């Protein structure tokens, strides 16, 4: 009886926290049943730490890759000066990268879907590191463009696999949170990459600015080799099986929704600086500050989305275009008021980060049987939306003025609501069919 009471008291202490992980040999001999409890505790703790470290490495890796893509925006004048070309010609260092990503986004994740994911990540990071070294050392502009184009082919592979691996590293319920953390790398790459690279290059040299890209990718590569576990593909999906997801209406509704919402987001964002300059009439210093606030708010939106998608994804899908519609109307109506615009841009930044995570969720949950290909479709849709959105909003500026650039975004958002409703209905219809077949 005394021994049972002792066991009960000891177990109670374990529940409160610290005894299990510090179980002594004497206690293990006295209460052998608790030995297995300690093993389970330590095993679960190891899994938790492993998944946390893995998601951190993936987030940093995505940051390095997005940073490589976007960071050169801040040093285009230095590139033009260094290679003795015009600024528009230097702009090809951005355009060639984005063009290759858009072309390869639906293809390369499909081609690499059957290969050990760790090997593919090492290949991608190695190519990014090598290409950045070449970009740093070359004096030939053509070589620079080639060194920018080559790693862009593996950009969709790494990013899509990062989303897939992050989701698979945790339970199904926690997957949206893990993916949202990887999206922090996307937001940070876009927000911090430009000003940090610009500062380093302007204060030291163009080569040192490119060295920043190299160091980030190299560090992630070094961390990936020992800390990321081997991830062989247990069941290789045929190309036909993966492509078959394109037969599903819900996939196409998701693609169109992502294209439209991203078109709305980046259509206006492309001309936000011009809007703040000509309509709000603020200085470039204020514009830079507001753009930084917008970018940092993206990260907040990523974090919030991870929690909300795990609770009610349908509500998040419906809320995003409606909220964006409301605040874009606010931009159109209150564009001259600095304080109003500061608040609106902060909220738009949060919604942009929230929207990115929600859109990725839309496509991957529409095609769970082909996660890598689905993430490739997400990248294709997002890049297509960015291109079309900037073009359409630009037309409104051409035919009217800068204030009307937001009208293009409003049109995209209204259309996106239609396809979100269709997507929800298609999902409910598929679920009903599965239940009938099971019955």
N, C-alpha and C positions, 0 to 999 in steps of 0.2 A: 504493500500500500504506500509506504513512504517513497519507494522508488518511482511509483506511478505519479505521486504528487510532484516529485522532483522533476520528472520528465515533463509534466504539464507546465510547471513554472518555467522550465528552460525553454520549452516550445513557445510559451507566451513571450519570453524575452526575444526569441528569434523573430517573432512577428513584428515586434517593435523596431527591429532593425539590424543590430550590429553583430549578434552572436554567430550567425551562420557563417559569415565570411571569415570570422576569427575563431572558428571551432578548433579547440585544442585536441591533441591526441587522446588525452584522458577523457574528455567529454565524448569524443567519437566512440571510444571503447565502451563507455557507460551507456550511451544511447545510440546504438548502431543504426537505427532507422534514420537518424538525422544525418548520417554520413552521405546517404544518397541525396538528401535535401541540399547539402552543401554543394555537391557536385552539380546538381541541377541549377542552383543559384549562380555558381561561378560560370557555368556554361552559358546561361542566359545573359549574364553580365558581359561575357566575352563577345557574344553575338551583338549585343547592344553597342558596345564600344567599336566593334568591327564595322557595323553598318554606319555608325556616326562618322568614323574616320573615312570610310569609303565615300560617303556623300560629300564630305568636306573636300576630298581630293578631286572628285568630279566637279564640284562647284568651282574650285580654283582652276581646274583644267578648262572649263567652259569660259571662265573669266579670261584666261590667257588667249584662247582662240578668238573670242569676240573682241578682245583688246587688240589683237593683231589685225583684225578686219577693220575696226572703226578708228583705232588710235591715230592712223595717218591723216585723218581729217584735220587734226590740229596742227600738222606740220607741212601742209601742202606748199605754202610759200617757200619753206626751207628746201623741200624736195625740188621745186622749180629752180631755185638758186643753185643748189648743189649739182644738179644734172643739166643745168642750162637749158631748161625747157620752159614753156609758158605754164601758168597756174592751171588753165583748163587741161593742158596735156598732163600735168602732174595729177590731176583729178582722176586719170585713168587707173592710178594705183588703188583707188577705191572702187571704181566702176568695174574693172576687170575681175576683182575679187567677188563682188556682189553678183556679177553675171555668171561666173562659174558656179557659185553656190546655187543660184536659181536653177541652172541647167542640171546640176548633179544631184540636187536634193531628193528627187524621187528615185534616182537610179542607184547611186553608190550604197545607200543603206541596204538596198535589196541585194546587191552583189556581195556585200560583206556579211550578210545576215547569218551565214552558216559557219563563219570562222570564229575561233576563240576570241571573245570580246577583249580580253586583256591584250592579246597580240595586236588586235586592230588599234586599240588605244595607244599602245606603244609606237606602232607604225605612224599613226596620225601625229602624235606629239613629237616624234623624231623628225618627221618631215617638216613640221612647223618650225622646230628649232633650227634645223639645217637651212631652211629657206630664209629665216630671219638673219642667220649669220651671213648668208650670201647678200641679202638686202643691205646689211650693215657695211659690207666690205666692197661691193661693186661700185664702179664709177660709170657703168654703162646703163642707160635708161631702159633699153630693151631687156637686158638681163634682169633688171629690177622688176619689170612687169612680169616676166616669166616666173621669177621667184615669188611673186605675189599670187600668180594664177595657180601654180602647182598645189600648194597646200589647201587651196580653196576647194579642191575636189574632195578632200577628206574632212572638210569642215562639217558637212551634214552627217557624215558617218559618226564622228566623235560626239557631236551634240545629241543626235538621235539616240545613240547608245547610252549616253550619260543619263538621259531621261529614263530609258528602259531599265538600266541597271539600278538607278536610284529607287525606282518604283519596286523592283524585284527584291531589293535588299531588306525591305521591311514588310510588315503585314499589309494585306489589301486595304485595310482601314486607314493605315498611316501613309500609304503610297502618295496621295496628293500632297501631303506635307513634305515628303522627301523630294518630290519633283519641284515643288515651290522653292525649296532651298537651292536646287540647281539653277533655277531661274534667277536667283539672286546673283549668280555668276554672270548671267546674261546682262542683267541690269547694271551691275558694277562695271562690266567690261565697256558698256556703252557710256556710262556716266563718268567713270574715273579714267578710262583709257585715254580719252581726248585731252583733258586738262593736264594729266600727269605727263604724258608723252610730250605735249606742247611745252610744258615747263622745263623738262629735262633737255629737250632739243634746243630751246631758245637760250637756256642758261649755259649749256655746255656745247653740244654739237648735234648735227643730224644723226651721226653714227651712234652716239650715246642714247638718243631717243629710240633707235632701232634695237639697241642693246637691251633696253627695258623689255621689249617683246621677247627677245631671246631668253633672257634670264627667267622670266615667268614660266614660259613653256618648258625650259630645261629643268626647272625645279619640280614641276609637276611630273615630268618624265621620270626623274630620279625617284620621286615618291611613289609613282605607279608601279615600278618594277618590284620593290620588296613588299609594299603594303596592299596593293590590289590583288586579290586572289585570282587564280586561273579560273576563267569562266567559259569552259567549252560549251558549245551549243548541243544540248542533249538530244533534241529532236529537230533536225534541220528541216525547215519548211521549204517546200519546192517553190520556185518562182511563180508557178501557176496558182498555188494555194494562196500566196501572198497577194498576187494581182487580183485574185477572185474577190477580195474585199471591195473592189471598185464596182462590183455588181450591186452592192447594198446602197439603197437610197440614203440611209442615215449617214453614210460616209460622204456622199456628194453634198448633202445638206450641210455637213460639218465643214467641208472644204470651202463651200461658197460663203458660209458664215464667217470663217476665219479670214478669208480674202477681204470681205466687206468691212469687218470690224478693224482689221489691221490697216486697211485702206483709209478708214476714218481716223485712226490714231496717227498714222505717219503722214497722211495727207496734210493735216493741219500742222503737225510737229515740224514738217519740212520747212514751213514758212512761218513758224512761231517767232523767230528772231525778227523777221521783216514786219510781222504784225505788231510786235511790241515796239519796234522802232517807229513805224509810220502811223499806227492807230493810237497806241498808248503813249507814244512820244517820250520814251525813256532813253537813257544813255546806254552805251554798250556795256558798261560796268554792271548796271542794273539788269540788263538782259542776260549777261553771263551768270549772275547770281540766281536769277529766276530759272534759268535752264538747269543749273545745278540742283536747285530745289526740286524741280520736276523730276530729274533723274533719281535723286535720293528717295523721293516719294515712291518711285517705281519699286524700290526694294521693300518699302513698307507694304505696298500692295501685294507683292509676292508672298510675304509672310501671312497676311490676312487671308489671302486666297487659299493657301494651303490648309488653313483651319476650316474655312467655310465649305470648301469643296468636299471635305471629309464628312461634313454634316448634311448639306443639302445642295448638291451640284446643280439641280434643275433651277433652283432659285437664283444661283449665281449666274447661270446662263441668261436668264431673263433680265436680271437686274443690270448687268453690264451695259447693254445698248441703251436701255432706258435712262440710266444715270448719265452716261456719256451724252445722250441727246439733250438732256436737261442742261448740263453745264456748257455744252457747245452753244446752245441758245444764249446762255449767259455771256459767253465770250462775244457773240455778235452784238448783244444789247448793251454790254457794259465795257466794251473794249477801251474806252477813253479813261476809265477810272483805274488808277494804279492799284489801290488797295483791293478793289474788287477782283482785278485780274490776278493779283498775287495769291489770293485765297483760291480762286478758280483754278489756277495753274497747279497749286499744291494738290487740290482734289483730283484734277485730271491726271496728275502724275501717279497718285495712288490707284486710280481706276485703270490706268494703262498697265501697271504691274499686275493688278488683279486680273485684268482682261487677258494678258498673255498666258498666265497659268490656266485660266478657265478655257481658253481656246485650245491649248495643248490637251487638256482633259477631254474636251469634246471629241477630238479626232482619235485619241488612243482608246477611249471607251466605246467608240463606234466600231473599232476594228481591233479588239483585244487579241485576236488570233494571230496578228502580224504586227507586233509592237514597233519593231525597227522601221518597217515600211510605213506604218502610220505616222511615226515621228518625222520621217522623210517627207510625207505628204504635208505635215504641219509646216515644216520649213519652206516647202514649195509655196504653199498657200500664203504664208506670212510675207515672203519676199515678193510674191506676185501682188499682194495687197499693197505693200509699200510702194512698188513701182507705179501701179495704176492709180493709187490714191494721190501720190505726188503729182502725177500728170493731170488728173481731173481737177484737183484743187488749183493747180497752176493755170488751167484754162479759165477758171473763174476770175483769177487775178488779171489775166490777159484781157478778158472781155469786160470786166467791171473794175474792181480794185482789190487791194489786199484784204479789206474787211470781208469780202465775199468768198474768200478761200474756205472759210468754215462751212459754207453752204454745201460744198462737195462732201465734207465729212457728214453733214446732216443727212444727205441723200443716201450715203452708204449705210448709215445706222438704221434708217427706216427700212431699207431693203433687208438688212441683216435680221431684223425682228421677224420678218416674214419667214425666213429660212430657219430661224431658231424654233418657231412654232411648228414648222413642218418637221424639223428634226425630232422634237419631243413627241409628236404624234407618231412618227415612223418608229421610234424606240418603243413606244407603248404597244404599237401594232406587232412588232417583232416579239416582244415579251408575251403578248397574248397568244401568238402562234405557238411559241415554245411550250407554254402551259397546256395548250390544247393537245399538242403532240405527246407531251408527257402523260396526260390523262388517258 
